[in-house]
Amino acid sequence: MSVVHVRVVCPPAMTPAVLSLLHDEPGATNVVSLPGAALAPAGDLLQAEVAREATDGVLRRLQALGVGEHGSIVLENIETAIGRDVRRAEDEAPGEGDDAVVWDQLAVAADGGATNSLSYFAFLVLATLIAAVGLLTDSTVLIVGAMVLGPEFGPLAALAIAVVRRRRDLVAGPLRAILLGFPLAVAVTALAVAALNAVGLVPQEFLDGRRPLTSFVAAPDAFSVIVALLAGIAGTLSLTSAKSGPLVGVFISVTTVPAAADIAAGAVTGQYGTAAGAVVQLVVNLTCIVAAAVGTLAVQRVFWHRRQRADLS
């Protein structure tokens, strides 16, 4: 069962309209009204389980009532919901839960993905440093570990969501996270590699360009484009379907963080061809992921609206 727990706090004057909305929604069940239960701010607490495929419509109507301005709406994805009425709500809601896109949730995700917090920059720098060690030692294990640790998919997805929703106010945050984060990671990694080189800890094999297992990082080709596009599609589907498992596969499919590390390591050790190739690899991956995410979201939007109209006709 794919349901979303919807919790509304609103002024008492809005309660009848909200309850009517939830009662009339075929995809809603377990409607609960607790008058005066909210203390700060004071108001009524209303709750319901809503089939995921009906959630976006319910949110739009709640917003039209002014709940977002005069109260609050909280969503919580429910992994397990058992009961005849839950099955009935999901059966009567148009479409399939896994195909549904809850656009208000994505807007919040876009805002969260635009974060410029210290932890975001710290994770990106640490991932790039680990990738640099993987390049120096020609270790694919460390490269994969760095890919998983890298937090860059968040702002990339946030940028795509902002573009599809035509929200210019949401574009600056993720762009800033990307355009500040990667140069910072490259700079810190370059200093670290320079320090290792100064004390003779950079392996001679790396200086000679002999790293058969990790040389792909600085060698972009047609498959780099294909993999980045596929990863962007898979990552977007994972976000819109609220399934986090596939994201791990996305993280270890693209070479954004390793490419940033190769830019730093190549430049510091005088391997400028390698550094240039890594720059191309980084740009290709970032561009293709965003392009694929935008395309996937646009297709989902059209498909979902058509599916809803067909099911309601």
KEFIKOL-37267 format. One record per residue (C-alpha): residue number from 1; residue in three letters; chain; x, y, z. Coordinates in pm, 1 decimal, padded with zeros to 6 digits. Example, Ala and Ser with C-alpha at 12.3 -4.5 7.8 and 13.67 -1.06 7.14 Angstrom:
REM residues 2
<1; "Ala"; "A"; <01230.0; -00450.0; 00780.0>>
<2; "Ser"; "A"; <01367.0; -00106.0; 00714.0>>
This chain:
REM residues 313
<1; "Met"; "A"; <00000.0; 00000.0; 00000.0>>
<2; "Ser"; "A"; <00133.8; 00342.4; -00097.4>>
<3; "Val"; "A"; <-00024.3; 00605.5; 00127.1>>
<4; "Val"; "A"; <00071.3; 00939.7; 00271.4>>
<5; "His"; "A"; <-00025.3; 01059.6; 00617.8>>
<6; "Val"; "A"; <-00159.1; 01413.6; 00586.9>>
<7; "Arg"; "A"; <-00173.1; 01624.7; 00901.4>>
<8; "Val"; "A"; <-00342.0; 01965.3; 00894.1>>
<9; "Val"; "A"; <-00346.2; 02231.5; 01162.5>>
<10; "Cys"; "A"; <-00588.0; 02511.3; 01084.1>>
<11; "Pro"; "A"; <-00809.0; 02775.3; 01249.4>>
<12; "Pro"; "A"; <-01149.8; 02641.1; 01359.8>>
<13; "Ala"; "A"; <-01323.9; 02850.6; 01094.8>>
<14; "Met"; "A"; <-01148.4; 02649.1; 00821.3>>
<15; "Thr"; "A"; <-01217.2; 02307.6; 00972.5>>
<16; "Pro"; "A"; <-01555.3; 02238.1; 00804.6>>
<17; "Ala"; "A"; <-01412.8; 02307.7; 00458.2>>
<18; "Val"; "A"; <-01106.4; 02089.0; 00520.2>>
<19; "Leu"; "A"; <-01316.8; 01803.7; 00659.8>>
<20; "Ser"; "A"; <-01552.3; 01826.8; 00364.1>>
<21; "Leu"; "A"; <-01257.5; 01808.0; 00126.9>>
<22; "Leu"; "A"; <-01116.8; 01498.6; 00297.9>>
<23; "His"; "A"; <-01457.4; 01328.1; 00324.1>>
<24; "Asp"; "A"; <-01528.3; 01386.0; -00045.0>>
<25; "Glu"; "A"; <-01187.3; 01258.8; -00160.3>>
<26; "Pro"; "A"; <-01218.9; 00891.6; -00268.8>>
<27; "Gly"; "A"; <-00847.4; 00838.4; -00209.5>>
<28; "Ala"; "A"; <-00864.6; 00947.0; 00156.9>>
<29; "Thr"; "A"; <-00945.2; 00737.9; 00462.0>>
<30; "Asn"; "A"; <-00894.7; 00734.3; 00838.8>>
<31; "Val"; "A"; <-01010.4; 01094.3; 00860.6>>
<32; "Val"; "A"; <-00966.4; 01224.2; 01216.7>>
<33; "Ser"; "A"; <-01075.7; 01557.5; 01364.6>>
<34; "Leu"; "A"; <-00938.1; 01679.0; 01696.5>>
<35; "Pro"; "A"; <-01090.2; 02019.2; 01771.5>>
<36; "Gly"; "A"; <-00861.1; 02248.0; 01969.9>>
<37; "Ala"; "A"; <-00582.0; 01988.1; 01985.4>>
<38; "Ala"; "A"; <-00318.9; 02222.5; 01842.9>>
<39; "Leu"; "A"; <-00170.1; 02454.4; 02104.2>>
<40; "Ala"; "A"; <00099.7; 02657.3; 01928.8>>
<41; "Pro"; "A"; <-00042.9; 02792.9; 01711.0>>
<42; "Ala"; "A"; <-00387.4; 02727.6; 01850.1>>
<43; "Gly"; "A"; <-00623.8; 02546.8; 01615.5>>
<44; "Asp"; "A"; <-00781.4; 02219.8; 01516.1>>
<45; "Leu"; "A"; <-00584.2; 01910.5; 01420.5>>
<46; "Leu"; "A"; <-00710.3; 01710.7; 01122.2>>
<47; "Gln"; "A"; <-00552.4; 01391.9; 00993.7>>
<48; "Ala"; "A"; <-00604.2; 01142.4; 00714.2>>
<49; "Glu"; "A"; <-00431.9; 00870.2; 00517.9>>
<50; "Val"; "A"; <-00434.3; 00958.0; 00149.1>>
<51; "Ala"; "A"; <-00341.3; 00730.0; -00140.1>>
<52; "Arg"; "A"; <-00018.5; 00861.7; -00287.3>>
<53; "Glu"; "A"; <-00177.9; 00903.3; -00629.6>>
<54; "Ala"; "A"; <-00442.3; 01134.7; -00477.7>>
<55; "Thr"; "A"; <-00207.0; 01334.2; -00256.0>>
<56; "Asp"; "A"; <-00107.5; 01600.3; -00507.2>>
<57; "Gly"; "A"; <-00470.7; 01685.5; -00580.0>>
<58; "Val"; "A"; <-00555.4; 01700.2; -00209.4>>
<59; "Leu"; "A"; <-00263.2; 01933.7; -00144.8>>
<60; "Arg"; "A"; <-00362.4; 02166.2; -00427.3>>
<61; "Arg"; "A"; <-00716.7; 02193.3; -00289.6>>
<62; "Leu"; "A"; <-00591.7; 02247.3; 00065.9>>
<63; "Gln"; "A"; <-00367.4; 02525.7; -00060.6>>
<64; "Ala"; "A"; <-00660.4; 02676.4; -00250.8>>
<65; "Leu"; "A"; <-00852.6; 02689.0; 00079.5>>
<66; "Gly"; "A"; <-00568.6; 02891.3; 00229.2>>
<67; "Val"; "A"; <-00447.0; 02625.2; 00472.4>>
<68; "Gly"; "A"; <-00085.2; 02690.9; 00378.2>>
<69; "Glu"; "A"; <-00122.0; 03058.2; 00471.3>>
<70; "His"; "A"; <-00337.9; 03030.7; 00782.9>>
<71; "Gly"; "A"; <-00228.0; 02690.0; 00912.1>>
<72; "Ser"; "A"; <00013.0; 02413.8; 00820.9>>
<73; "Ile"; "A"; <00023.4; 02090.2; 00622.9>>
<74; "Val"; "A"; <00257.2; 01803.5; 00712.0>>
<75; "Leu"; "A"; <00315.6; 01497.7; 00493.7>>
<76; "Glu"; "A"; <00463.9; 01166.2; 00602.7>>
<77; "Asn"; "A"; <00518.2; 00871.1; 00370.1>>
<78; "Ile"; "A"; <00375.8; 00552.6; 00522.1>>
<79; "Glu"; "A"; <00553.3; 00229.5; 00431.7>>
<80; "Thr"; "A"; <00291.2; -00005.3; 00573.2>>
<81; "Ala"; "A"; <-00083.8; 00053.9; 00585.7>>
<82; "Ile"; "A"; <-00322.4; -00237.5; 00638.2>>
<83; "Gly"; "A"; <-00700.3; -00234.3; 00624.9>>
<84; "Arg"; "A"; <-01000.1; -00266.7; 00397.5>>
<85; "Asp"; "A"; <-01060.3; 00108.8; 00384.2>>
<86; "Val"; "A"; <-00695.3; 00171.1; 00300.2>>
<87; "Arg"; "A"; <-00721.7; -00071.5; 00008.7>>
<88; "Arg"; "A"; <-01047.5; 00090.5; -00096.1>>
<89; "Ala"; "A"; <-00891.3; 00438.5; -00095.5>>
<90; "Glu"; "A"; <-00599.5; 00323.8; -00304.7>>
<91; "Asp"; "A"; <-00824.2; 00136.2; -00548.9>>
<92; "Glu"; "A"; <-01053.7; 00435.3; -00597.7>>
<93; "Ala"; "A"; <-00774.1; 00689.3; -00642.4>>
<94; "Pro"; "A"; <-00681.7; 00734.1; -01011.2>>
<95; "Gly"; "A"; <-00346.7; 00598.1; -01126.8>>
<96; "Glu"; "A"; <-00074.0; 00405.8; -00947.7>>
<97; "Gly"; "A"; <00103.6; 00525.7; -00634.7>>
<98; "Asp"; "A"; <00452.6; 00456.0; -00765.1>>
<99; "Asp"; "A"; <00382.0; 00668.2; -01073.5>>
<100; "Ala"; "A"; <00243.4; 00964.2; -00879.5>>
<101; "Val"; "A"; <00440.7; 01283.5; -00835.0>>
<102; "Val"; "A"; <00364.8; 01494.0; -00528.2>>
<103; "Trp"; "A"; <00488.1; 01827.3; -00658.1>>
<104; "Asp"; "A"; <00469.8; 02010.2; -00325.2>>
<105; "Gln"; "A"; <00696.3; 01745.1; -00175.5>>
<106; "Leu"; "A"; <00937.3; 01793.6; -00463.2>>
<107; "Ala"; "A"; <00933.4; 02169.4; -00406.2>>
<108; "Val"; "A"; <01038.6; 02109.4; -00046.3>>
<109; "Ala"; "A"; <01302.4; 01865.6; -00169.4>>
<110; "Ala"; "A"; <01428.0; 02131.7; -00408.9>>
<111; "Asp"; "A"; <01455.7; 02378.4; -00124.6>>
<112; "Gly"; "A"; <01637.8; 02121.3; 00088.6>>
<113; "Gly"; "A"; <01865.0; 02021.9; -00197.5>>
<114; "Ala"; "A"; <01965.0; 02384.5; -00237.5>>
<115; "Thr"; "A"; <02129.3; 02382.5; 00101.2>>
<116; "Asn"; "A"; <02462.8; 02553.4; 00140.6>>
<117; "Ser"; "A"; <02522.6; 02410.6; 00485.0>>
<118; "Leu"; "A"; <02863.7; 02334.0; 00626.2>>
<119; "Ser"; "A"; <02777.1; 01963.2; 00631.1>>
<120; "Tyr"; "A"; <02707.0; 01963.9; 00256.1>>
<121; "Phe"; "A"; <03041.1; 02124.0; 00175.9>>
<122; "Ala"; "A"; <03216.3; 01900.8; 00428.2>>
<123; "Phe"; "A"; <03075.7; 01581.2; 00273.8>>
<124; "Leu"; "A"; <03167.5; 01699.3; -00075.8>>
<125; "Val"; "A"; <03524.0; 01783.8; 00028.0>>
<126; "Leu"; "A"; <03565.9; 01458.1; 00218.6>>
<127; "Ala"; "A"; <03429.7; 01255.0; -00073.4>>
<128; "Thr"; "A"; <03671.2; 01428.8; -00311.6>>
<129; "Leu"; "A"; <03964.7; 01365.6; -00077.5>>
<130; "Ile"; "A"; <03876.9; 00995.9; -00057.9>>
<131; "Ala"; "A"; <03847.5; 00984.8; -00437.1>>
<132; "Ala"; "A"; <04191.8; 01145.0; -00463.8>>
<133; "Val"; "A"; <04341.9; 00870.4; -00249.7>>
<134; "Gly"; "A"; <04165.4; 00617.9; -00470.2>>
<135; "Leu"; "A"; <04322.4; 00775.8; -00778.4>>
<136; "Leu"; "A"; <04670.0; 00791.1; -00625.1>>
<137; "Thr"; "A"; <04654.4; 00424.9; -00524.4>>
<138; "Asp"; "A"; <04452.0; 00311.5; -00827.2>>
<139; "Ser"; "A"; <04181.1; 00174.3; -00595.5>>
<140; "Thr"; "A"; <03834.6; 00128.0; -00739.4>>
<141; "Val"; "A"; <03701.3; 00048.3; -00391.2>>
<142; "Leu"; "A"; <03787.4; 00396.7; -00270.3>>
<143; "Ile"; "A"; <03646.0; 00550.8; -00586.9>>
<144; "Val"; "A"; <03313.5; 00376.3; -00528.4>>
<145; "Gly"; "A"; <03317.1; 00480.3; -00163.1>>
<146; "Ala"; "A"; <03372.6; 00841.9; -00263.8>>
<147; "Met"; "A"; <03083.7; 00823.2; -00511.0>>
<148; "Val"; "A"; <02846.6; 00698.4; -00241.6>>
<149; "Leu"; "A"; <02957.9; 00965.4; 00006.2>>
<150; "Gly"; "A"; <02923.5; 01254.6; -00238.1>>
<151; "Pro"; "A"; <02610.5; 01468.3; -00172.8>>
<152; "Glu"; "A"; <02597.6; 01636.9; -00513.2>>
<153; "Phe"; "A"; <02284.3; 01464.0; -00646.6>>
<154; "Gly"; "A"; <02068.0; 01666.3; -00405.2>>
<155; "Pro"; "A"; <02136.9; 02008.4; -00558.3>>
<156; "Leu"; "A"; <02136.3; 01864.0; -00911.0>>
<157; "Ala"; "A"; <01787.7; 01722.3; -00855.1>>
<158; "Ala"; "A"; <01678.9; 02045.2; -00688.1>>
<159; "Leu"; "A"; <01793.0; 02242.4; -00990.8>>
<160; "Ala"; "A"; <01594.9; 02015.1; -01224.4>>
<161; "Ile"; "A"; <01281.9; 02045.4; -01008.6>>
<162; "Ala"; "A"; <01311.9; 02424.2; -01006.7>>
<163; "Val"; "A"; <01346.0; 02429.9; -01386.0>>
<164; "Val"; "A"; <01045.4; 02204.9; -01448.9>>
<165; "Arg"; "A"; <00828.3; 02396.8; -01203.1>>
<166; "Arg"; "A"; <00952.6; 02725.9; -01349.0>>
<167; "Arg"; "A"; <01049.6; 02844.5; -01002.5>>
<168; "Arg"; "A"; <01324.3; 03098.3; -01055.3>>
<169; "Asp"; "A"; <01336.5; 03158.8; -00682.7>>
<170; "Leu"; "A"; <01455.9; 02800.0; -00633.6>>
<171; "Val"; "A"; <01734.1; 02806.0; -00894.1>>
<172; "Ala"; "A"; <01993.3; 03015.4; -00709.3>>
<173; "Gly"; "A"; <02033.3; 02778.8; -00412.7>>
<174; "Pro"; "A"; <02130.1; 02459.2; -00597.4>>
<175; "Leu"; "A"; <02344.0; 02652.0; -00846.5>>
<176; "Arg"; "A"; <02532.8; 02806.9; -00559.0>>
<177; "Ala"; "A"; <02580.8; 02466.7; -00395.2>>
<178; "Ile"; "A"; <02727.1; 02325.6; -00717.1>>
<179; "Leu"; "A"; <02931.8; 02624.3; -00832.3>>
<180; "Leu"; "A"; <03082.3; 02684.2; -00488.8>>
<181; "Gly"; "A"; <03104.4; 02324.3; -00372.2>>
<182; "Phe"; "A"; <03310.0; 02171.8; -00652.0>>
<183; "Pro"; "A"; <03572.9; 02449.7; -00675.0>>
<184; "Leu"; "A"; <03610.2; 02430.2; -00296.8>>
<185; "Ala"; "A"; <03650.3; 02051.8; -00308.5>>
<186; "Val"; "A"; <03904.5; 02077.6; -00591.9>>
<187; "Ala"; "A"; <04104.0; 02345.8; -00408.5>>
<188; "Val"; "A"; <04119.5; 02155.9; -00079.4>>
<189; "Thr"; "A"; <04209.8; 01832.8; -00259.3>>
<190; "Ala"; "A"; <04481.1; 02009.2; -00459.3>>
<191; "Leu"; "A"; <04638.8; 02132.7; -00136.2>>
<192; "Ala"; "A"; <04623.7; 01782.5; 00010.6>>
<193; "Val"; "A"; <04782.1; 01621.9; -00297.5>>
<194; "Ala"; "A"; <05050.0; 01894.8; -00305.5>>
<195; "Ala"; "A"; <05132.6; 01818.1; 00058.3>>
<196; "Leu"; "A"; <05157.0; 01445.4; -00015.0>>
<197; "Asn"; "A"; <05373.7; 01514.4; -00318.5>>
<198; "Ala"; "A"; <05604.3; 01738.3; -00116.9>>
<199; "Val"; "A"; <05681.6; 01457.0; 00126.3>>
<200; "Gly"; "A"; <05710.9; 01192.9; -00145.0>>
<201; "Leu"; "A"; <05390.3; 01004.1; -00071.7>>
<202; "Val"; "A"; <05241.7; 01027.1; -00421.0>>
<203; "Pro"; "A"; <05306.1; 00685.2; -00582.2>>
<204; "Gln"; "A"; <05540.4; 00684.6; -00879.9>>
<205; "Glu"; "A"; <05286.3; 00483.6; -01075.3>>
<206; "Phe"; "A"; <05043.5; 00775.0; -01054.5>>
<207; "Leu"; "A"; <05310.1; 01024.7; -01158.3>>
<208; "Asp"; "A"; <05389.2; 00804.4; -01456.7>>
<209; "Gly"; "A"; <05022.5; 00780.3; -01550.7>>
<210; "Arg"; "A"; <05008.2; 00406.3; -01480.5>>
<211; "Arg"; "A"; <04666.7; 00354.2; -01320.5>>
<212; "Pro"; "A"; <04473.2; 00105.9; -01533.0>>
<213; "Leu"; "A"; <04179.9; 00071.4; -01293.3>>
<214; "Thr"; "A"; <04095.5; 00440.9; -01250.3>>
<215; "Ser"; "A"; <04212.4; 00606.5; -01571.6>>
<216; "Phe"; "A"; <03850.3; 00609.5; -01695.9>>
<217; "Val"; "A"; <03779.5; 00902.2; -01464.2>>
<218; "Ala"; "A"; <03968.9; 01139.2; -01694.0>>
<219; "Ala"; "A"; <03865.9; 00971.9; -02018.9>>
<220; "Pro"; "A"; <03511.8; 01084.4; -02105.7>>
<221; "Asp"; "A"; <03345.4; 00915.9; -02401.5>>
<222; "Ala"; "A"; <03002.3; 00839.7; -02538.7>>
<223; "Phe"; "A"; <02939.2; 00593.3; -02257.6>>
<224; "Ser"; "A"; <03001.3; 00868.7; -02001.8>>
<225; "Val"; "A"; <02709.0; 01055.9; -02154.0>>
<226; "Ile"; "A"; <02488.5; 00746.5; -02167.2>>
<227; "Val"; "A"; <02556.4; 00646.2; -01806.4>>
<228; "Ala"; "A"; <02504.4; 01000.2; -01675.8>>
<229; "Leu"; "A"; <02172.0; 01029.7; -01859.4>>
<230; "Leu"; "A"; <02053.4; 00691.6; -01731.0>>
<231; "Ala"; "A"; <02164.6; 00779.2; -01377.7>>
<232; "Gly"; "A"; <01977.1; 01108.9; -01394.7>>
<233; "Ile"; "A"; <01660.0; 00929.1; -01501.3>>
<234; "Ala"; "A"; <01695.2; 00660.7; -01232.8>>
<235; "Gly"; "A"; <01769.3; 00914.0; -00960.9>>
<236; "Thr"; "A"; <01468.7; 01125.3; -01052.7>>
<237; "Leu"; "A"; <01236.8; 00824.9; -01055.9>>
<238; "Ser"; "A"; <01372.0; 00729.0; -00715.0>>
<239; "Leu"; "A"; <01289.6; 01073.5; -00576.4>>
<240; "Thr"; "A"; <00942.6; 01101.2; -00727.8>>
<241; "Ser"; "A"; <00841.1; 00751.9; -00619.0>>
<242; "Ala"; "A"; <00980.4; 00807.0; -00267.1>>
<243; "Lys"; "A"; <01208.0; 00504.6; -00297.7>>
<244; "Ser"; "A"; <01559.6; 00572.3; -00169.1>>
<245; "Gly"; "A"; <01714.5; 00234.6; -00254.9>>
<246; "Pro"; "A"; <01789.2; 00303.7; -00623.1>>
<247; "Leu"; "A"; <01971.6; 00624.9; -00530.7>>
<248; "Val"; "A"; <02270.5; 00423.0; -00411.4>>
<249; "Gly"; "A"; <02302.8; 00278.5; -00759.1>>
<250; "Val"; "A"; <02285.3; 00629.2; -00901.7>>
<251; "Phe"; "A"; <02563.6; 00750.1; -00674.7>>
<252; "Ile"; "A"; <02804.3; 00479.0; -00788.2>>
<253; "Ser"; "A"; <02717.6; 00520.7; -01155.9>>
<254; "Val"; "A"; <02847.1; 00872.7; -01215.4>>
<255; "Thr"; "A"; <03197.8; 01011.9; -01180.8>>
<256; "Thr"; "A"; <03137.1; 01367.1; -01062.6>>
<257; "Val"; "A"; <03335.9; 01347.2; -00737.3>>
<258; "Pro"; "A"; <03620.1; 01131.8; -00881.1>>
<259; "Ala"; "A"; <03646.4; 01376.7; -01173.2>>
<260; "Ala"; "A"; <03681.7; 01667.4; -00930.4>>
<261; "Ala"; "A"; <03955.7; 01476.6; -00749.9>>
<262; "Asp"; "A"; <04133.1; 01403.7; -01079.3>>
<263; "Ile"; "A"; <04126.9; 01771.5; -01170.2>>
<264; "Ala"; "A"; <04310.8; 01851.2; -00849.0>>
<265; "Ala"; "A"; <04554.4; 01559.0; -00858.9>>
<266; "Gly"; "A"; <04634.8; 01603.6; -01227.2>>
<267; "Ala"; "A"; <04693.7; 01978.0; -01200.6>>
<268; "Val"; "A"; <04917.7; 01949.2; -00894.8>>
<269; "Thr"; "A"; <05135.7; 01671.7; -01040.6>>
<270; "Gly"; "A"; <05170.3; 01834.6; -01381.5>>
<271; "Gln"; "A"; <04940.7; 01592.3; -01566.2>>
<272; "Tyr"; "A"; <04747.7; 01868.3; -01737.6>>
<273; "Gly"; "A"; <04598.4; 01641.1; -02002.9>>
<274; "Thr"; "A"; <04449.7; 01427.6; -01729.0>>
<275; "Ala"; "A"; <04316.3; 01734.6; -01549.8>>
<276; "Ala"; "A"; <04158.3; 01863.4; -01871.8>>
<277; "Gly"; "A"; <03993.8; 01528.5; -01937.7>>
<278; "Ala"; "A"; <03858.4; 01528.1; -01583.1>>
<279; "Val"; "A"; <03711.5; 01875.9; -01633.1>>
<280; "Val"; "A"; <03524.6; 01749.5; -01938.5>>
<281; "Gln"; "A"; <03409.6; 01442.3; -01745.3>>
<282; "Leu"; "A"; <03277.4; 01657.7; -01461.7>>
<283; "Val"; "A"; <03092.3; 01896.5; -01691.2>>
<284; "Val"; "A"; <02945.4; 01609.4; -01895.9>>
<285; "Asn"; "A"; <02816.8; 01432.7; -01585.4>>
<286; "Leu"; "A"; <02667.4; 01742.5; -01423.4>>
<287; "Thr"; "A"; <02501.1; 01857.0; -01744.9>>
<288; "Cys"; "A"; <02362.6; 01517.1; -01842.1>>
<289; "Ile"; "A"; <02224.3; 01443.0; -01495.1>>
<290; "Val"; "A"; <02034.8; 01773.4; -01483.1>>
<291; "Ala"; "A"; <01913.0; 01736.5; -01843.2>>
<292; "Ala"; "A"; <01791.2; 01381.4; -01779.7>>
<293; "Ala"; "A"; <01619.9; 01485.1; -01456.4>>
<294; "Val"; "A"; <01442.2; 01775.0; -01627.3>>
<295; "Gly"; "A"; <01327.5; 01551.0; -01911.7>>
<296; "Thr"; "A"; <01208.5; 01278.6; -01675.0>>
<297; "Leu"; "A"; <01009.0; 01520.1; -01461.0>>
<298; "Ala"; "A"; <00852.0; 01680.7; -01767.7>>
<299; "Val"; "A"; <00745.9; 01342.3; -01906.0>>
<300; "Gln"; "A"; <00610.4; 01234.9; -01566.8>>
<301; "Arg"; "A"; <00408.3; 01553.4; -01540.7>>
<302; "Val"; "A"; <00244.3; 01504.3; -01879.9>>
<303; "Phe"; "A"; <00189.5; 01130.0; -01828.8>>
<304; "Trp"; "A"; <00039.9; 01170.4; -01482.3>>
<305; "His"; "A"; <-00201.5; 01446.1; -01583.9>>
<306; "Arg"; "A"; <-00318.5; 01240.5; -01882.0>>
<307; "Arg"; "A"; <-00355.1; 00929.1; -01667.2>>
<308; "Gln"; "A"; <-00563.4; 01113.7; -01411.0>>
<309; "Arg"; "A"; <-00791.9; 01260.9; -01676.6>>
<310; "Ala"; "A"; <-00836.8; 00917.6; -01837.9>>
<311; "Asp"; "A"; <-00919.6; 00750.6; -01505.5>>
<312; "Leu"; "A"; <-01167.7; 01023.9; -01409.9>>
<313; "Ser"; "A"; <-01345.7; 01027.6; -01747.0>>
